[in-house]
Amino acid sequence: MFLRKSFPQILILFCFLYACSSPKQDSSTASETKGIVIPKGQLTELIQWSEDRIPLVSAHRGGPYPGYPENAIETFEYIASQIPTVIECDIAMTKDSVLIMMHDNTLDRTTNGSGRVLEVDYEYVQSLNLVDNEGQITACKVPTLNDVLQWARGKAVLTLDVKRGVPFERVVEAVQEMEAQDYSIIITYGARDAALVYSLDPSLKLSVSLGSQEAYEAHRAAGIPDEQMVAFVGVSEPSPEWFDFLHRKGITCILGVLGNLDRKAIAQGDSTYLGYIQRGADILATDRPLEAAKAIELAVPETSTKAKFFYGY
């Protein structure tokens, strides 16, 4: 699939050498798997907007499909083995303060267990199996944040959605301990939270909600530099002028097509996704990552300075 019309063999060799030299890169990753490989300190180069940017999809909750439940490492692997991807996933915390991957406040919908996450201990969570979106119990287990940070190295960029009741300090500490700053982006929903995460680790990239000029100004007033921002522009298309404004700042834009815009693509054809990219979006946050990625192939430039980060596609 990747890149369009394929790059010359010298580029493939270059990417292979890049992958092999990535810090803490497992020797099997470069030779046997695909991935987005980001050498230390170069996430900004990949994420910062440029004219030759390579459009991506962000797999919402990891991109569940039948047999592959949300927020499961097996699901992340299923998606990342086929397309270069951002993996959006959710962090909750158990009664005994273990950070696990879970979207809901309760275990009832996505596992074969029950109860509020904050009221059960990790030992109980470990005993459960994840349930896919069709309601089928799978062999997949609930991963911890550390499990996911370990898995993602050399494979994908993570956007980490910190659910209510989970201290940002704990998440930042985990990212730092795993030395995962080069492929982790912390999702925040307001300037105050963004400022907190930035104060904890100024090297971390932040996914910030920038649906308006006022929101952008609030984040700048809170001290967040443009180069640390990735803009979530909402779940409906903003004006081309708003995309242009953010792009002039070097800020990459995530459009949330999950929900109504995904349904529009189902009704009108997957080429709808290409239109979102052509009108200014850079990353599509979607519940249909495989279909969206296929549809936006035509927007991938023939050559790009960012191609060196993509291995094996």
C-alpha positions in Angstrom: 0.0 0.0 0.0 2.6 2.5 1.1 3.9 4.7 -0.4 1.9 5.4 -3.6 3.6 3.9 -6.7 6.3 2.7 -4.2 9.6 4.4 -3.5 12.9 3.4 -5.1 14.9 0.6 -3.6 17.4 3.0 -2.1 14.6 4.5 0.1 13.6 1.1 1.3 17.2 0.4 2.2 17.4 3.8 4.0 14.3 3.1 6.0 15.7 -0.3 6.9 18.9 1.3 8.3 16.8 3.8 10.1 14.8 1.1 11.7 17.8 -0.9 12.8 19.3 2.2 14.4 16.2 3.2 16.4 16.8 3.3 20.1 15.6 0.1 22.0 14.4 -1.3 18.6 14.0 -5.0 18.9 16.1 -6.7 16.2 13.0 -8.6 15.0 11.0 -5.4 14.5 13.0 -4.0 11.6 13.3 -7.3 9.7 9.9 -8.9 10.3 7.3 -6.2 10.9 6.1 -2.9 9.6 6.1 0.2 11.6 6.5 3.9 12.1 10.1 4.2 13.4 11.0 7.5 15.1 14.6 8.0 16.2 15.1 9.8 19.5 14.1 13.4 19.4 12.5 13.3 15.9 8.8 13.1 16.7 8.5 16.8 15.9 9.9 16.3 12.4 7.3 13.6 11.7 4.3 15.4 13.3 5.0 19.0 12.4 2.9 20.0 9.3 4.7 20.5 6.0 3.6 20.8 2.4 4.9 17.2 1.8 3.1 15.7 4.9 2.0 12.1 4.6 -1.7 11.8 5.6 -2.5 9.2 8.2 -5.4 7.6 10.0 -5.8 7.4 13.7 -7.5 4.2 14.8 -10.1 5.2 17.3 -9.8 2.9 20.4 -7.3 1.0 18.4 -9.6 0.3 15.4 -11.8 -2.7 16.6 -13.1 -5.1 13.9 -14.9 -8.4 14.4 -12.8 -10.6 16.6 -10.6 -7.7 17.5 -11.9 -5.8 20.6 -11.1 -2.1 21.3 -8.1 -1.2 23.4 -6.4 -4.6 22.8 -2.8 -5.1 21.8 -3.9 -7.8 19.4 -6.2 -5.2 17.7 -3.4 -2.6 17.5 -1.1 -5.2 15.9 -3.8 -6.2 13.4 -4.2 -2.6 12.3 -0.5 -1.6 12.4 0.6 -4.7 10.4 -1.5 -3.5 7.5 -1.3 0.4 7.5 0.9 3.1 9.0 -1.2 4.4 11.8 -1.7 6.4 14.9 -3.3 4.3 17.6 -5.8 6.2 19.8 -6.3 4.4 23.1 -7.8 5.0 26.5 -6.3 4.9 29.9 -8.3 4.1 33.1 -7.1 3.2 36.6 -8.1 0.3 38.9 -8.8 0.5 42.6 -5.2 -0.4 43.3 -3.9 2.3 41.0 -2.8 0.2 38.0 -3.2 2.0 34.7 -5.0 -0.1 32.2 -6.5 0.4 28.7 -10.2 0.9 29.0 -12.6 3.4 27.6 -15.7 3.0 29.8 -16.1 3.7 33.5 -17.3 0.1 33.9 -16.1 -3.3 32.6 -19.6 -4.4 31.5 -19.6 -3.6 27.8 -16.0 -4.5 26.8 -15.2 -7.5 29.0 -16.9 -10.6 30.4 -16.8 -9.0 33.8 -18.7 -6.3 35.5 -18.2 -3.4 37.9 -16.7 0.1 37.9 -13.0 0.1 37.0 -12.1 2.4 39.9 -13.8 -0.1 42.3 -12.0 -3.3 41.2 -8.4 -4.4 41.6 -6.0 -5.4 38.8 -6.1 -9.0 39.8 -9.8 -9.2 38.9 -9.2 -7.4 35.6 -6.5 -9.9 34.7 -9.0 -12.7 35.1 -11.2 -11.2 32.4 -11.4 -11.5 28.6 -12.2 -8.7 26.2 -15.4 -8.7 24.2 -15.5 -7.4 20.6 -18.1 -4.9 19.3 -20.3 -7.8 18.2 -20.5 -9.0 21.7 -18.3 -12.1 21.2 -15.8 -13.0 24.0 -12.3 -13.1 22.7 -9.0 -14.5 24.0 -7.7 -11.0 24.4 -6.8 -9.6 27.8 -7.0 -6.1 29.2 -3.5 -4.6 28.7 -1.8 -2.2 31.0 -0.4 1.2 29.8 3.1 -0.2 30.2 2.2 -3.1 27.9 1.0 -0.7 25.2 4.0 1.6 25.5 6.3 -1.4 25.1 4.3 -2.8 22.1 4.2 0.5 20.2 7.9 1.1 20.0 8.9 1.0 16.3 5.3 0.2 15.3 3.0 3.1 15.7 2.4 6.6 17.2 0.1 6.6 20.2 -2.4 9.2 21.2 -3.2 8.5 24.8 -6.7 9.5 26.0 -6.5 10.0 29.8 -10.0 9.2 31.2 -11.5 11.1 34.1 -10.1 10.2 37.5 -6.7 9.3 36.1 -3.9 11.7 37.1 -1.9 13.1 34.2 1.1 12.8 36.5 0.8 9.0 36.5 0.6 8.8 32.7 3.5 11.2 32.1 5.6 9.2 34.7 4.8 5.9 32.8 5.7 7.5 29.5 9.0 8.8 30.9 9.9 5.5 32.6 9.4 3.6 29.3 11.2 6.3 27.4 8.2 6.5 25.1 8.2 10.3 24.5 9.2 9.9 20.9 6.0 8.0 19.9 3.5 9.2 22.5 1.1 12.1 22.3 -1.1 13.0 25.3 -4.7 14.0 24.6 -6.0 17.0 26.5 -9.4 18.7 26.3 -8.6 22.2 27.5 -5.8 24.7 28.0 -5.5 24.0 31.7 -4.8 20.3 31.3 -2.5 21.0 28.4 -0.5 23.4 30.5 -0.3 20.8 33.3 1.1 18.1 31.0 3.5 20.6 29.4 4.8 21.6 32.8 5.3 17.9 33.7 7.3 17.2 30.5 7.9 20.0 27.9 9.1 17.4 25.4 5.7 15.7 25.1 3.5 16.4 22.2 -0.1 17.3 23.0 -3.3 16.6 21.1 -5.3 19.8 21.9 -8.8 20.7 21.0 -8.5 23.6 18.6 -11.9 24.2 17.0 -11.6 28.0 17.1 -9.3 31.0 17.2 -10.2 31.5 20.8 -9.1 27.9 21.7 -5.8 28.4 19.9 -5.2 31.7 21.8 -6.1 30.1 25.1 -3.4 27.4 24.6 -0.8 29.9 23.5 -1.6 32.1 26.6 -1.1 28.9 28.7 2.4 28.7 27.3 2.0 25.8 24.9 4.3 26.3 21.9 3.0 25.7 18.4 5.5 22.9 17.8 4.1 20.9 20.8 0.6 21.0 19.5 -1.4 18.6 17.3 -4.8 20.1 16.7 -8.0 18.1 17.1 -10.3 20.3 15.0 -13.6 18.5 15.9 -16.0 16.0 14.5 -17.3 18.2 11.7 -15.2 19.8 9.0 -13.9 23.3 9.8 -13.5 25.9 7.1 -10.5 25.7 4.8 -9.3 29.0 6.3 -9.0 27.4 9.7 -6.9 24.5 8.3 -4.7 27.1 6.5 -4.3 29.1 9.7 -3.1 26.1 11.7 -0.9 24.8 8.9 0.9 28.2 8.7 1.7 27.6 12.4 3.2 24.2 11.4 0.3 22.5 13.3 -0.9 19.1 12.0 -4.7 18.8 12.1 -6.7 15.7 13.2 -10.3 15.6 12.0 -12.6 13.3 13.9 -14.5 11.4 11.2 -15.7 8.8 13.8 -19.5 9.0 13.9 -21.3 11.1 11.4 -18.5 11.5 8.9 -17.7 7.8 9.0 -21.3 7.1 8.3 -21.2 9.6 5.4 -18.4 7.6 3.9 -20.3 4.3 4.3 -23.3 5.9 2.6 -21.5 7.8 -0.2 -18.4 5.7 -0.7 -15.0 5.5 0.9 -13.6 8.0 -1.5 -15.3 10.5 0.9 -12.3 10.1 3.1 -10.0 11.4 0.4 -12.1 14.6 0.2 -11.5 15.2 3.9 -7.7 15.1 3.3 -7.9 17.2 0.1 -9.8 19.9 2.0 -7.2 20.2 4.7 -7.2 17.4 7.3 -3.9 15.6 7.9 -5.0 12.7 10.2 -8.4 11.1 10.2 -9.6 9.8 13.5 -11.9 7.0 12.5 -13.6 3.8 13.5 -12.8 2.4 10.0 -9.0 2.8 9.8 -8.4 0.1 7.1 -11.0 1.5 4.8 -10.0 5.1 5.3 -6.3 4.4 4.8 -7.0 2.7 1.5 -9.1 5.6 0.4 -6.5 8.3 1.1 -3.7 6.6 -0.7 -4.0 9.0 -3.6 -3.2 11.9 -1.3 0.2 10.4 -0.4 2.9 12.5 -2.1 5.2 10.8 -4.6 8.2 11.9 -2.4 8.3 13.2 1.1 10.9 14.2 3.7 8.8 12.2 6.1 9.0 8.9 4.2 12.1 7.9 6.2 9.9 7.2 9.3 7.7 4.6 7.5 9.2 1.1 7.3 7.9 -1.9 5.4 4.7 -0.6 3.9 
